[in-house]
Amino acid sequence: MGTDSRTLVATASRVLAAAGHGDLVWGHASARDPEGRGVWIKAAGWGLDEVTAERVHLVDEHGEVLVGEGPRHSEYPIHTEIMTARPDVGAVVHTHSEYAVALAATGQPLRPVSHAANFFVPPQVPSYTGTADLILTPALGKEVAAALGDGTAAFLVNHGIVAVGKDLETATVAAVLLERACKQQLLTRSFGGWPVWSEPAESLSKRENIYSEAALRQVWDYLVRGLGH
């Protein structure tokens, strides 16, 4: 990863807060433990903007805190079950970002009306509708993982989002882009009528031209610089 997992989770949490993903003390980002012991995730009770390395702990697939202090988040199965189902995923973000929650609740799909949306569409961003309650069990975590499939993100309708990536830097940028895309679509809709959007071929071309691995890293670096420390 290039940096300590606890420090990375703390930085990503603050980046998410600065990008509008904060929801009081809820929401969390995780990184797969390099030694295969579980996931590094912030302790419960802290806002995303308050997370430091000391407030990040290691949680195994059964919800046991192996390293670190503080109560764990009850929705840890979102992270552990997605990573079990997706060996290619090294990090998971789950937040309750406002515009994504609002768009998903309308029943409208995310449309490629903006550069941000083209990171995801096509195909459509999947929606999980099994429950809008908390994902408290491995069984529910498996349902979320199945809804996500091989995608980059999913809407948990009337609840929040998940975004994934090969590492936490990529997953965090994906979550930021998803919220921006949802906001841009809702803003367009607010002026009357549904917007125009790119055809699939153009969307795929834009994705290739805009979202290189180097560009995603530059976006991450920009977001971190915005924290001011």
Rosetta blueprint (number, residue, H / E / L):
1 M L
2 G L
3 T L
4 D L
5 S H
6 R H
7 T H
8 L H
9 V H
10 A H
11 T H
12 A H
13 S H
14 R H
15 V H
16 L H
17 A H
18 A H
19 A H
20 G H
21 H H
22 G L
23 D E
24 L L
25 V L
26 W E
27 G L
28 H E
29 A E
30 S E
31 A E
32 R E
33 D L
34 P L
35 E L
36 G L
37 R L
38 G L
39 V E
40 W E
41 I E
42 K E
43 A L
44 A L
45 G L
46 W L
47 G L
48 L H
49 D H
50 E H
51 V L
52 T L
53 A H
54 E H
55 R H
56 V E
57 H E
58 L E
59 V E
60 D L
61 E L
62 H L
63 G L
64 E L
65 V E
66 L E
67 V E
68 G L
69 E L
70 G L
71 P L
72 R L
73 H L
74 S L
75 E L
76 Y H
77 P H
78 I H
79 H H
80 T H
81 E H
82 I H
83 M H
84 T H
85 A H
86 R L
87 P L
88 D L
89 V L
90 G L
91 A E
92 V E
93 V E
94 H E
95 T E
96 H L
97 S L
98 E H
99 Y H
100 A H
101 V H
102 A H
103 L H
104 A H
105 A H
106 T H
107 G L
108 Q L
109 P L
110 L L
111 R L
112 P L
113 V L
114 S L
115 H H
116 A H
117 A H
118 N H
119 F L
120 F L
121 V L
122 P L
123 P L
124 Q L
125 V L
126 P L
127 S E
128 Y E
129 T L
130 G L
131 T L
132 A L
133 D L
134 L L
135 I L
136 L L
137 T L
138 P H
139 A H
140 L H
141 G H
142 K H
143 E H
144 V H
145 A H
146 A H
147 A H
148 L H
149 G L
150 D L
151 G L
152 T L
153 A E
154 A E
155 F E
156 L E
157 V L
158 N L
159 H L
160 G E
161 I E
162 V E
163 A E
164 V E
165 G E
166 K L
167 D L
168 L H
169 E H
170 T H
171 A H
172 T H
173 V H
174 A H
175 A H
176 V H
177 L H
178 L H
179 E H
180 R H
181 A H
182 C H
183 K H
184 Q H
185 Q H
186 L H
187 L H
188 T H
189 R H
190 S H
191 F L
192 G L
193 G L
194 W L
195 P L
196 V L
197 W L
198 S L
199 E L
200 P H
201 A H
202 E H
203 S H
204 L H
205 S H
206 K H
207 R H
208 E H
209 N H
210 I H
211 Y L
212 S L
213 E H
214 A H
215 A H
216 L H
217 R H
218 Q H
219 V H
220 W H
221 D H
222 Y H
223 L H
224 V H
225 R H
226 G L
227 L L
228 G L
229 H L
